[in-house]
Amino acid sequence: MDEERFTELEIKLAYQEDLLQTLNLIVTEQQNQIRRLEETCKFLDRRIKTMGGGEMISAESELPPHY
């Protein structure tokens, strides 16, 4: 294997390692965001139930405003 080809492979490997680190950070941030959203949904669900809104009427069963 000549020196030029070896250098190309080293450069490609360095880019792949950088990309892997970047993607890992993105996935970690997304997982944290998902966890926060799940907590928010659970909080809102509990809040709705404590406010007496446990049985919500679906939009399909409501009459439009002009009736």
CHARMM-style PDB file with segment names, atoms N, HN, CA, C and O in Angstrom:
ATOM      1  N   MET     1       0.860  -1.164   0.000  1.00  0.00      PROA
ATOM      2  CA  MET     1       0.000   0.000   0.000  1.00  0.00      PROA
ATOM      3  C   MET     1       0.913   1.236   0.000  1.00  0.00      PROA
ATOM      4  O   MET     1       1.813   1.362   0.831  1.00  0.00      PROA
ATOM      5  N   ASP     2       0.666   2.110  -0.920  1.00  0.00      PROA
ATOM      6  HN  ASP     2      -0.065   2.008  -1.595  1.00  0.00      PROA
ATOM      7  CA  ASP     2       1.534   3.277  -0.985  1.00  0.00      PROA
ATOM      8  C   ASP     2       1.143   4.322   0.058  1.00  0.00      PROA
ATOM      9  O   ASP     2       0.053   4.277   0.630  1.00  0.00      PROA
ATOM     10  N   GLU     3       2.046   5.250   0.287  1.00  0.00      PROA
ATOM     11  HN  GLU     3       2.931   5.287  -0.177  1.00  0.00      PROA
ATOM     12  CA  GLU     3       1.874   6.254   1.342  1.00  0.00      PROA
ATOM     13  C   GLU     3       0.654   7.152   1.108  1.00  0.00      PROA
ATOM     14  O   GLU     3      -0.040   7.507   2.061  1.00  0.00      PROA
ATOM     15  N   GLU     4       0.387   7.520  -0.144  1.00  0.00      PROA
ATOM     16  HN  GLU     4       0.950   7.232  -0.918  1.00  0.00      PROA
ATOM     17  CA  GLU     4      -0.744   8.396  -0.457  1.00  0.00      PROA
ATOM     18  C   GLU     4      -2.075   7.729  -0.113  1.00  0.00      PROA
ATOM     19  O   GLU     4      -2.967   8.358   0.457  1.00  0.00      PROA
ATOM     20  N   ARG     5      -2.193   6.470  -0.458  1.00  0.00      PROA
ATOM     21  HN  ARG     5      -1.468   5.959  -0.920  1.00  0.00      PROA
ATOM     22  CA  ARG     5      -3.431   5.742  -0.165  1.00  0.00      PROA
ATOM     23  C   ARG     5      -3.623   5.585   1.343  1.00  0.00      PROA
ATOM     24  O   ARG     5      -4.736   5.702   1.855  1.00  0.00      PROA
ATOM     25  N   PHE     6      -2.529   5.319   2.038  1.00  0.00      PROA
ATOM     26  HN  PHE     6      -1.625   5.224   1.622  1.00  0.00      PROA
ATOM     27  CA  PHE     6      -2.591   5.189   3.487  1.00  0.00      PROA
ATOM     28  C   PHE     6      -3.040   6.509   4.122  1.00  0.00      PROA
ATOM     29  O   PHE     6      -3.846   6.500   5.053  1.00  0.00      PROA
ATOM     30  N   THR     7      -2.536   7.621   3.640  1.00  0.00      PROA
ATOM     31  HN  THR     7      -1.882   7.628   2.884  1.00  0.00      PROA
ATOM     32  CA  THR     7      -2.920   8.938   4.146  1.00  0.00      PROA
ATOM     33  C   THR     7      -4.399   9.205   3.888  1.00  0.00      PROA
ATOM     34  O   THR     7      -5.091   9.741   4.754  1.00  0.00      PROA
ATOM     35  N   GLU     8      -4.887   8.837   2.711  1.00  0.00      PROA
ATOM     36  HN  GLU     8      -4.325   8.401   2.008  1.00  0.00      PROA
ATOM     37  CA  GLU     8      -6.312   8.999   2.393  1.00  0.00      PROA
ATOM     38  C   GLU     8      -7.182   8.227   3.377  1.00  0.00      PROA
ATOM     39  O   GLU     8      -8.195   8.735   3.859  1.00  0.00      PROA
ATOM     40  N   LEU     9      -6.779   7.003   3.665  1.00  0.00      PROA
ATOM     41  HN  LEU     9      -5.956   6.591   3.274  1.00  0.00      PROA
ATOM     42  CA  LEU     9      -7.545   6.186   4.611  1.00  0.00      PROA
ATOM     43  C   LEU     9      -7.538   6.797   6.014  1.00  0.00      PROA
ATOM     44  O   LEU     9      -8.554   6.772   6.709  1.00  0.00      PROA
ATOM     45  N   GLU    10      -6.398   7.342   6.426  1.00  0.00      PROA
ATOM     46  HN  GLU    10      -5.573   7.362   5.862  1.00  0.00      PROA
ATOM     47  CA  GLU    10      -6.328   7.992   7.732  1.00  0.00      PROA
ATOM     48  C   GLU    10      -7.258   9.204   7.791  1.00  0.00      PROA
ATOM     49  O   GLU    10      -7.928   9.431   8.799  1.00  0.00      PROA
ATOM     50  N   ILE    11      -7.294   9.980   6.706  1.00  0.00      PROA
ATOM     51  HN  ILE    11      -6.749   9.795   5.888  1.00  0.00      PROA
ATOM     52  CA  ILE    11      -8.165  11.154   6.651  1.00  0.00      PROA
ATOM     53  C   ILE    11      -9.626  10.726   6.709  1.00  0.00      PROA
ATOM     54  O   ILE    11     -10.418  11.314   7.445  1.00  0.00      PROA
ATOM     55  N   LYS    12      -9.983   9.709   5.939  1.00  0.00      PROA
ATOM     56  HN  LYS    12      -9.340   9.231   5.341  1.00  0.00      PROA
ATOM     57  CA  LYS    12     -11.364   9.220   5.947  1.00  0.00      PROA
ATOM     58  C   LYS    12     -11.754   8.717   7.332  1.00  0.00      PROA
ATOM     59  O   LYS    12     -12.866   8.964   7.799  1.00  0.00      PROA
ATOM     60  N   LEU    13     -10.844   8.017   7.980  1.00  0.00      PROA
ATOM     61  HN  LEU    13      -9.941   7.817   7.601  1.00  0.00      PROA
ATOM     62  CA  LEU    13     -11.115   7.506   9.322  1.00  0.00      PROA
ATOM     63  C   LEU    13     -11.325   8.659  10.303  1.00  0.00      PROA
ATOM     64  O   LEU    13     -12.216   8.602  11.151  1.00  0.00      PROA
ATOM     65  N   ALA    14     -10.515   9.689  10.190  1.00  0.00      PROA
ATOM     66  HN  ALA    14      -9.791   9.735   9.501  1.00  0.00      PROA
ATOM     67  CA  ALA    14     -10.656  10.843  11.082  1.00  0.00      PROA
ATOM     68  C   ALA    14     -12.018  11.508  10.881  1.00  0.00      PROA
ATOM     69  O   ALA    14     -12.676  11.873  11.855  1.00  0.00      PROA
ATOM     70  N   TYR    15     -12.445  11.666   9.636  1.00  0.00      PROA
ATOM     71  HN  TYR    15     -11.912  11.370   8.844  1.00  0.00      PROA
ATOM     72  CA  TYR    15     -13.767  12.246   9.362  1.00  0.00      PROA
ATOM     73  C   TYR    15     -14.882  11.360   9.915  1.00  0.00      PROA
ATOM     74  O   TYR    15     -15.860  11.863  10.467  1.00  0.00      PROA
ATOM     75  N   GLN    16     -14.736  10.060   9.769  1.00  0.00      PROA
ATOM     76  HN  GLN    16     -13.941   9.652   9.320  1.00  0.00      PROA
ATOM     77  CA  GLN    16     -15.765   9.146  10.274  1.00  0.00      PROA
ATOM     78  C   GLN    16     -15.839   9.195  11.799  1.00  0.00      PROA
ATOM     79  O   GLN    16     -16.927   9.154  12.374  1.00  0.00      PROA
ATOM     80  N   GLU    17     -14.683   9.280  12.444  1.00  0.00      PROA
ATOM     81  HN  GLU    17     -13.800   9.313  11.977  1.00  0.00      PROA
ATOM     82  CA  GLU    17     -14.682   9.375  13.903  1.00  0.00      PROA
ATOM     83  C   GLU    17     -15.353  10.666  14.364  1.00  0.00      PROA
ATOM     84  O   GLU    17     -16.108  10.665  15.336  1.00  0.00      PROA
ATOM     85  N   ASP    18     -15.078  11.765  13.666  1.00  0.00      PROA
ATOM     86  HN  ASP    18     -14.466  11.766  12.876  1.00  0.00      PROA
ATOM     87  CA  ASP    18     -15.704  13.044  13.999  1.00  0.00      PROA
ATOM     88  C   ASP    18     -17.213  12.976  13.784  1.00  0.00      PROA
ATOM     89  O   ASP    18     -17.987  13.450  14.616  1.00  0.00      PROA
ATOM     90  N   LEU    19     -17.623  12.390  12.673  1.00  0.00      PROA
ATOM     91  HN  LEU    19     -16.994  12.005  11.997  1.00  0.00      PROA
ATOM     92  CA  LEU    19     -19.048  12.247  12.385  1.00  0.00      PROA
ATOM     93  C   LEU    19     -19.729  11.380  13.437  1.00  0.00      PROA
ATOM     94  O   LEU    19     -20.839  11.687  13.870  1.00  0.00      PROA
ATOM     95  N   LEU    20     -19.078  10.314  13.846  1.00  0.00      PROA
ATOM     96  HN  LEU    20     -18.175  10.065  13.494  1.00  0.00      PROA
ATOM     97  CA  LEU    20     -19.638   9.432  14.864  1.00  0.00      PROA
ATOM     98  C   LEU    20     -19.831  10.177  16.183  1.00  0.00      PROA
ATOM     99  O   LEU    20     -20.860  10.015  16.839  1.00  0.00      PROA
ATOM    100  N   GLN    21     -18.864  10.978  16.571  1.00  0.00      PROA
ATOM    101  HN  GLN    21     -18.028  11.109  16.038  1.00  0.00      PROA
ATOM    102  CA  GLN    21     -18.997  11.763  17.802  1.00  0.00      PROA
ATOM    103  C   GLN    21     -20.140  12.769  17.691  1.00  0.00      PROA
ATOM    104  O   GLN    21     -20.911  12.948  18.633  1.00  0.00      PROA
ATOM    105  N   THR    22     -20.243  13.420  16.539  1.00  0.00      PROA
ATOM    106  HN  THR    22     -19.617  13.274  15.774  1.00  0.00      PROA
ATOM    107  CA  THR    22     -21.316  14.387  16.324  1.00  0.00      PROA
ATOM    108  C   THR    22     -22.676  13.709  16.391  1.00  0.00      PROA
ATOM    109  O   THR    22     -23.590  14.211  17.045  1.00  0.00      PROA
ATOM    110  N   LEU    23     -22.815  12.578  15.723  1.00  0.00      PROA
ATOM    111  HN  LEU    23     -22.073  12.170  15.192  1.00  0.00      PROA
ATOM    112  CA  LEU    23     -24.086  11.851  15.736  1.00  0.00      PROA
ATOM    113  C   LEU    23     -24.421  11.352  17.135  1.00  0.00      PROA
ATOM    114  O   LEU    23     -25.586  11.347  17.534  1.00  0.00      PROA
ATOM    115  N   ASN    24     -23.413  10.936  17.872  1.00  0.00      PROA
ATOM    116  HN  ASN    24     -22.467  10.940  17.548  1.00  0.00      PROA
ATOM    117  CA  ASN    24     -23.638  10.480  19.240  1.00  0.00      PROA
ATOM    118  C   ASN    24     -24.180  11.620  20.101  1.00  0.00      PROA
ATOM    119  O   ASN    24     -25.092  11.415  20.903  1.00  0.00      PROA
ATOM    120  N   LEU    25     -23.624  12.815  19.938  1.00  0.00      PROA
ATOM    121  HN  LEU    25     -22.883  12.981  19.287  1.00  0.00      PROA
ATOM    122  CA  LEU    25     -24.130  13.973  20.680  1.00  0.00      PROA
ATOM    123  C   LEU    25     -25.573  14.285  20.304  1.00  0.00      PROA
ATOM    124  O   LEU    25     -26.395  14.590  21.168  1.00  0.00      PROA
ATOM    125  N   ILE    26     -25.876  14.207  19.023  1.00  0.00      PROA
ATOM    126  HN  ILE    26     -25.209  13.959  18.321  1.00  0.00      PROA
ATOM    127  CA  ILE    26     -27.235  14.489  18.557  1.00  0.00      PROA
ATOM    128  C   ILE    26     -28.221  13.476  19.129  1.00  0.00      PROA
ATOM    129  O   ILE    26     -29.296  13.849  19.597  1.00  0.00      PROA
ATOM    130  N   VAL    27     -27.860  12.205  19.093  1.00  0.00      PROA
ATOM    131  HN  VAL    27     -26.986  11.901  18.713  1.00  0.00      PROA
ATOM    132  CA  VAL    27     -28.745  11.162  19.624  1.00  0.00      PROA
ATOM    133  C   VAL    27     -28.951  11.352  21.128  1.00  0.00      PROA
ATOM    134  O   VAL    27     -30.060  11.179  21.633  1.00  0.00      PROA
ATOM    135  N   THR    28     -27.891  11.704  21.831  1.00  0.00      PROA
ATOM    136  HN  THR    28     -26.990  11.845  21.421  1.00  0.00      PROA
ATOM    137  CA  THR    28     -28.004  11.940  23.271  1.00  0.00      PROA
ATOM    138  C   THR    28     -28.927  13.115  23.559  1.00  0.00      PROA
ATOM    139  O   THR    28     -29.769  13.039  24.454  1.00  0.00      PROA
ATOM    140  N   GLU    29     -28.774  14.206  22.804  1.00  0.00      PROA
ATOM    141  HN  GLU    29     -28.090  14.268  22.077  1.00  0.00      PROA
ATOM    142  CA  GLU    29     -29.650  15.369  22.978  1.00  0.00      PROA
ATOM    143  C   GLU    29     -31.101  15.013  22.669  1.00  0.00      PROA
ATOM    144  O   GLU    29     -32.012  15.442  23.377  1.00  0.00      PROA
ATOM    145  N   GLN    30     -31.315  14.236  21.624  1.00  0.00      PROA
ATOM    146  HN  GLN    30     -30.575  13.888  21.048  1.00  0.00      PROA
ATOM    147  CA  GLN    30     -32.680  13.844  21.269  1.00  0.00      PROA
ATOM    148  C   GLN    30     -33.289  12.957  22.345  1.00  0.00      PROA
ATOM    149  O   GLN    30     -34.472  13.087  22.658  1.00  0.00      PROA
ATOM    150  N   GLN    31     -32.499  12.065  22.910  1.00  0.00      PROA
ATOM    151  HN  GLN    31     -31.538  11.959  22.655  1.00  0.00      PROA
ATOM    152  CA  GLN    31     -33.012  11.200  23.973  1.00  0.00      PROA
ATOM    153  C   GLN    31     -33.405  12.026  25.189  1.00  0.00      PROA
ATOM    154  O   GLN    31     -34.430  11.765  25.818  1.00  0.00      PROA
ATOM    155  N   ASN    32     -32.586  13.025  25.520  1.00  0.00      PROA
ATOM    156  HN  ASN    32     -31.753  13.237  25.008  1.00  0.00      PROA
ATOM    157  CA  ASN    32     -32.927  13.908  26.636  1.00  0.00      PROA
ATOM    158  C   ASN    32     -34.206  14.684  26.346  1.00  0.00      PROA
ATOM    159  O   ASN    32     -35.042  14.864  27.231  1.00  0.00      PROA
ATOM    160  N   GLN    33     -34.354  15.136  25.124  1.00  0.00      PROA
ATOM    161  HN  GLN    33     -33.674  14.990  24.405  1.00  0.00      PROA
ATOM    162  CA  GLN    33     -35.565  15.868  24.742  1.00  0.00      PROA
ATOM    163  C   GLN    33     -36.790  14.955  24.815  1.00  0.00      PROA
ATOM    164  O   GLN    33     -37.843  15.374  25.294  1.00  0.00      PROA
ATOM    165  N   ILE    34     -36.663  13.730  24.353  1.00  0.00      PROA
ATOM    166  HN  ILE    34     -35.807  13.390  23.964  1.00  0.00      PROA
ATOM    167  CA  ILE    34     -37.767  12.764  24.427  1.00  0.00      PROA
ATOM    168  C   ILE    34     -38.148  12.523  25.885  1.00  0.00      PROA
ATOM    169  O   ILE    34     -39.332  12.476  26.220  1.00  0.00      PROA
ATOM    170  N   ARG    35     -37.155  12.373  26.745  1.00  0.00      PROA
ATOM    171  HN  ARG    35     -36.193  12.411  26.473  1.00  0.00      PROA
ATOM    172  CA  ARG    35     -37.426  12.144  28.162  1.00  0.00      PROA
ATOM    173  C   ARG    35     -38.181  13.335  28.766  1.00  0.00      PROA
ATOM    174  O   ARG    35     -39.134  13.149  29.523  1.00  0.00      PROA
ATOM    175  N   ARG    36     -37.754  14.555  28.429  1.00  0.00      PROA
ATOM    176  HN  ARG    36     -36.980  14.706  27.814  1.00  0.00      PROA
ATOM    177  CA  ARG    36     -38.451  15.739  28.942  1.00  0.00      PROA
ATOM    178  C   ARG    36     -39.879  15.810  28.414  1.00  0.00      PROA
ATOM    179  O   ARG    36     -40.798  16.155  29.157  1.00  0.00      PROA
ATOM    180  N   LEU    37     -40.073  15.488  27.145  1.00  0.00      PROA
ATOM    181  HN  LEU    37     -39.327  15.208  26.541  1.00  0.00      PROA
ATOM    182  CA  LEU    37     -41.421  15.506  26.569  1.00  0.00      PROA
ATOM    183  C   LEU    37     -42.319  14.465  27.226  1.00  0.00      PROA
ATOM    184  O   LEU    37     -43.496  14.724  27.477  1.00  0.00      PROA
ATOM    185  N   GLU    38     -41.763  13.287  27.505  1.00  0.00      PROA
ATOM    186  HN  GLU    38     -40.807  13.076  27.301  1.00  0.00      PROA
ATOM    187  CA  GLU    38     -42.548  12.255  28.188  1.00  0.00      PROA
ATOM    188  C   GLU    38     -42.956  12.723  29.580  1.00  0.00      PROA
ATOM    189  O   GLU    38     -44.094  12.515  30.003  1.00  0.00      PROA
ATOM    190  N   GLU    39     -42.020  13.359  30.292  1.00  0.00      PROA
ATOM    191  HN  GLU    39     -41.096  13.528  29.948  1.00  0.00      PROA
ATOM    192  CA  GLU    39     -42.341  13.872  31.622  1.00  0.00      PROA
ATOM    193  C   GLU    39     -43.412  14.956  31.544  1.00  0.00      PROA
ATOM    194  O   GLU    39     -44.314  15.005  32.381  1.00  0.00      PROA
ATOM    195  N   THR    40     -43.312  15.817  30.545  1.00  0.00      PROA
ATOM    196  HN  THR    40     -42.579  15.777  29.865  1.00  0.00      PROA
ATOM    197  CA  THR    40     -44.310  16.869  30.366  1.00  0.00      PROA
ATOM    198  C   THR    40     -45.678  16.274  30.068  1.00  0.00      PROA
ATOM    199  O   THR    40     -46.685  16.729  30.611  1.00  0.00      PROA
ATOM    200  N   CYS    41     -45.722  15.264  29.216  1.00  0.00      PROA
ATOM    201  HN  CYS    41     -44.904  14.894  28.775  1.00  0.00      PROA
ATOM    202  CA  CYS    41     -47.002  14.604  28.893  1.00  0.00      PROA
ATOM    203  C   CYS    41     -47.615  13.971  30.136  1.00  0.00      PROA
ATOM    204  O   CYS    41     -48.819  14.083  30.363  1.00  0.00      PROA
ATOM    205  N   LYS    42     -46.793  13.309  30.936  1.00  0.00      PROA
ATOM    206  HN  LYS    42     -45.814  13.218  30.751  1.00  0.00      PROA
ATOM    207  CA  LYS    42     -47.305  12.696  32.161  1.00  0.00      PROA
ATOM    208  C   LYS    42     -47.823  13.761  33.118  1.00  0.00      PROA
ATOM    209  O   LYS    42     -48.876  13.592  33.734  1.00  0.00      PROA
ATOM    210  N   PHE    43     -47.083  14.859  33.242  1.00  0.00      PROA
ATOM    211  HN  PHE    43     -46.228  14.997  32.741  1.00  0.00      PROA
ATOM    212  CA  PHE    43     -47.516  15.955  34.111  1.00  0.00      PROA
ATOM    213  C   PHE    43     -48.845  16.526  33.637  1.00  0.00      PROA
ATOM    214  O   PHE    43     -49.760  16.722  34.437  1.00  0.00      PROA
ATOM    215  N   LEU    44     -48.955  16.793  32.343  1.00  0.00      PROA
ATOM    216  HN  LEU    44     -48.212  16.634  31.692  1.00  0.00      PROA
ATOM    217  CA  LEU    44     -50.193  17.354  31.799  1.00  0.00      PROA
ATOM    218  C   LEU    44     -51.354  16.384  31.940  1.00  0.00      PROA
ATOM    219  O   LEU    44     -52.482  16.799  32.206  1.00  0.00      PROA
ATOM    220  N   ASP    45     -51.088  15.096  31.764  1.00  0.00      PROA
ATOM    221  HN  ASP    45     -50.172  14.758  31.548  1.00  0.00      PROA
ATOM    222  CA  ASP    45     -52.134  14.086  31.933  1.00  0.00      PROA
ATOM    223  C   ASP    45     -52.653  14.096  33.369  1.00  0.00      PROA
ATOM    224  O   ASP    45     -53.862  14.068  33.598  1.00  0.00      PROA
ATOM    225  N   ARG    46     -51.730  14.136  34.339  1.00  0.00      PROA
ATOM    226  HN  ARG    46     -50.748  14.158  34.153  1.00  0.00      PROA
ATOM    227  CA  ARG    46     -52.149  14.193  35.748  1.00  0.00      PROA
ATOM    228  C   ARG    46     -52.910  15.484  36.034  1.00  0.00      PROA
ATOM    229  O   ARG    46     -53.902  15.482  36.762  1.00  0.00      PROA
ATOM    230  N   ARG    47     -52.443  16.564  35.464  1.00  0.00      PROA
ATOM    231  HN  ARG    47     -51.637  16.565  34.873  1.00  0.00      PROA
ATOM    232  CA  ARG    47     -53.094  17.867  35.685  1.00  0.00      PROA
ATOM    233  C   ARG    47     -54.517  17.872  35.131  1.00  0.00      PROA
ATOM    234  O   ARG    47     -55.439  18.368  35.779  1.00  0.00      PROA
ATOM    235  N   ILE    48     -54.693  17.320  33.937  1.00  0.00      PROA
ATOM    236  HN  ILE    48     -53.944  16.917  33.410  1.00  0.00      PROA
ATOM    237  CA  ILE    48     -56.030  17.249  33.335  1.00  0.00      PROA
ATOM    238  C   ILE    48     -56.952  16.396  34.197  1.00  0.00      PROA
ATOM    239  O   ILE    48     -58.110  16.752  34.412  1.00  0.00      PROA
ATOM    240  N   LYS    49     -56.441  15.274  34.688  1.00  0.00      PROA
ATOM    241  HN  LYS    49     -55.500  14.984  34.513  1.00  0.00      PROA
ATOM    242  CA  LYS    49     -57.268  14.394  35.514  1.00  0.00      PROA
ATOM    243  C   LYS    49     -57.653  15.057  36.825  1.00  0.00      PROA
ATOM    244  O   LYS    49     -58.769  14.859  37.306  1.00  0.00      PROA
ATOM    245  N   THR    50     -56.759  15.836  37.415  1.00  0.00      PROA
ATOM    246  HN  THR    50     -55.852  15.996  37.025  1.00  0.00      PROA
ATOM    247  CA  THR    50     -57.089  16.497  38.680  1.00  0.00      PROA
ATOM    248  C   THR    50     -58.035  17.669  38.474  1.00  0.00      PROA
ATOM    249  O   THR    50     -58.704  18.092  39.417  1.00  0.00      PROA
ATOM    250  N   MET    51     -58.104  18.194  37.275  1.00  0.00      PROA
ATOM    251  HN  MET    51     -57.561  17.851  36.508  1.00  0.00      PROA
ATOM    252  CA  MET    51     -59.008  19.308  36.979  1.00  0.00      PROA
ATOM    253  C   MET    51     -60.388  18.808  36.572  1.00  0.00      PROA
ATOM    254  O   MET    51     -61.263  19.612  36.251  1.00  0.00      PROA
ATOM    255  N   GLY    52     -60.593  17.505  36.580  1.00  0.00      PROA
ATOM    256  HN  GLY    52     -59.882  16.853  36.841  1.00  0.00      PROA
ATOM    257  CA  GLY    52     -61.888  16.952  36.224  1.00  0.00      PROA
ATOM    258  C   GLY    52     -62.057  16.765  34.736  1.00  0.00      PROA
ATOM    259  O   GLY    52     -63.175  16.575  34.258  1.00  0.00      PROA
ATOM    260  N   GLY    53     -60.994  16.815  34.014  1.00  0.00      PROA
ATOM    261  HN  GLY    53     -60.085  16.970  34.403  1.00  0.00      PROA
ATOM    262  CA  GLY    53     -61.085  16.650  32.566  1.00  0.00      PROA
ATOM    263  C   GLY    53     -60.692  15.262  32.130  1.00  0.00      PROA
ATOM    264  O   GLY    53     -60.217  15.067  31.011  1.00  0.00      PROA
ATOM    265  N   GLY    54     -60.885  14.301  32.997  1.00  0.00      PROA
ATOM    266  HN  GLY    54     -61.271  14.459  33.906  1.00  0.00      PROA
ATOM    267  CA  GLY    54     -60.497  12.936  32.666  1.00  0.00      PROA
ATOM    268  C   GLY    54     -61.265  12.360  31.501  1.00  0.00      PROA
ATOM    269  O   GLY    54     -60.723  11.579  30.719  1.00  0.00      PROA
ATOM    270  N   GLU    55     -62.532  12.745  31.378  1.00  0.00      PROA
ATOM    271  HN  GLU    55     -62.971  13.380  32.013  1.00  0.00      PROA
ATOM    272  CA  GLU    55     -63.346  12.253  30.268  1.00  0.00      PROA
ATOM    273  C   GLU    55     -63.555  13.402  29.295  1.00  0.00      PROA
ATOM    274  O   GLU    55     -64.477  14.203  29.447  1.00  0.00      PROA
ATOM    275  N   MET    56     -62.712  13.466  28.325  1.00  0.00      PROA
ATOM    276  HN  MET    56     -61.963  12.815  28.202  1.00  0.00      PROA
ATOM    277  CA  MET    56     -62.795  14.553  27.357  1.00  0.00      PROA
ATOM    278  C   MET    56     -63.693  14.145  26.196  1.00  0.00      PROA
ATOM    279  O   MET    56     -63.734  12.978  25.806  1.00  0.00      PROA
ATOM    280  N   ILE    57     -64.404  15.114  25.655  1.00  0.00      PROA
ATOM    281  HN  ILE    57     -64.371  16.062  25.972  1.00  0.00      PROA
ATOM    282  CA  ILE    57     -65.275  14.874  24.506  1.00  0.00      PROA
ATOM    283  C   ILE    57     -64.434  14.988  23.249  1.00  0.00      PROA
ATOM    284  O   ILE    57     -63.640  15.917  23.100  1.00  0.00      PROA
ATOM    285  N   SER    58     -64.613  14.040  22.354  1.00  0.00      PROA
ATOM    286  HN  SER    58     -65.258  13.285  22.475  1.00  0.00      PROA
ATOM    287  CA  SER    58     -63.838  14.101  21.118  1.00  0.00      PROA
ATOM    288  C   SER    58     -64.369  15.204  20.220  1.00  0.00      PROA
ATOM    289  O   SER    58     -65.545  15.563  20.290  1.00  0.00      PROA
ATOM    290  N   ALA    59     -63.503  15.734  19.382  1.00  0.00      PROA
ATOM    291  HN  ALA    59     -62.548  15.442  19.325  1.00  0.00      PROA
ATOM    292  CA  ALA    59     -63.883  16.814  18.470  1.00  0.00      PROA
ATOM    293  C   ALA    59     -64.932  16.344  17.467  1.00  0.00      PROA
ATOM    294  O   ALA    59     -65.727  17.150  16.984  1.00  0.00      PROA
ATOM    295  N   GLU    60     -64.944  15.067  17.153  1.00  0.00      PROA
ATOM    296  HN  GLU    60     -64.298  14.412  17.545  1.00  0.00      PROA
ATOM    297  CA  GLU    60     -65.901  14.536  16.179  1.00  0.00      PROA
ATOM    298  C   GLU    60     -67.327  14.554  16.717  1.00  0.00      PROA
ATOM    299  O   GLU    60     -68.275  14.708  15.946  1.00  0.00      PROA
ATOM    300  N   SER    61     -67.492  14.399  18.025  1.00  0.00      PROA
ATOM    301  HN  SER    61     -66.722  14.274  18.651  1.00  0.00      PROA
ATOM    302  CA  SER    61     -68.837  14.339  18.593  1.00  0.00      PROA
ATOM    303  C   SER    61     -69.401  15.723  18.921  1.00  0.00      PROA
ATOM    304  O   SER    61     -70.594  15.852  19.193  1.00  0.00      PROA
ATOM    305  N   GLU    62     -68.564  16.747  18.898  1.00  0.00      PROA
ATOM    306  HN  GLU    62     -67.594  16.642  18.677  1.00  0.00      PROA
ATOM    307  CA  GLU    62     -69.045  18.100  19.171  1.00  0.00      PROA
ATOM    308  C   GLU    62     -69.705  18.696  17.939  1.00  0.00      PROA
ATOM    309  O   GLU    62     -69.293  18.443  16.807  1.00  0.00      PROA
ATOM    310  N   LEU    63     -70.741  19.498  18.185  1.00  0.00      PROA
ATOM    311  HN  LEU    63     -71.076  19.704  19.104  1.00  0.00      PROA
ATOM    312  CA  LEU    63     -71.399  20.195  17.080  1.00  0.00      PROA
ATOM    313  C   LEU    63     -70.568  21.410  16.682  1.00  0.00      PROA
ATOM    314  O   LEU    63     -69.964  22.056  17.539  1.00  0.00      PROA
ATOM    315  N   PRO    64     -70.533  21.720  15.406  1.00  0.00      PROA
ATOM    316  CA  PRO    64     -69.816  22.917  14.966  1.00  0.00      PROA
ATOM    317  C   PRO    64     -70.458  24.167  15.557  1.00  0.00      PROA
ATOM    318  O   PRO    64     -71.627  24.121  15.942  1.00  0.00      PROA
ATOM    319  N   PRO    65     -69.737  25.277  15.642  1.00  0.00      PROA
ATOM    320  CA  PRO    65     -70.246  26.486  16.291  1.00  0.00      PROA
ATOM    321  C   PRO    65     -71.501  27.067  15.647  1.00  0.00      PROA
ATOM    322  O   PRO    65     -72.250  27.770  16.324  1.00  0.00      PROA
ATOM    323  N   HSD    66     -71.758  26.806  14.382  1.00  0.00      PROA
ATOM    324  HN  HSD    66     -71.149  26.234  13.831  1.00  0.00      PROA
ATOM    325  CA  HSD    66     -72.910  27.421  13.727  1.00  0.00      PROA
ATOM    326  C   HSD    66     -74.219  26.689  13.989  1.00  0.00      PROA
ATOM    327  O   HSD    66     -75.256  27.123  13.488  1.00  0.00      PROA
ATOM    328  N   TYR    67     -74.220  25.584  14.761  1.00  0.00      PROA
ATOM    329  HN  TYR    67     -73.378  25.231  15.168  1.00  0.00      PROA
ATOM    330  CA  TYR    67     -75.463  24.875  15.078  1.00  0.00      PROA
ATOM    331  C   TYR    67     -76.099  25.442  16.316  1.00  0.00      PROA
ATOM    332  OT1 TYR    67     -77.156  24.971  16.739  1.00  0.00      PROA
TER     333      TYR     67
END
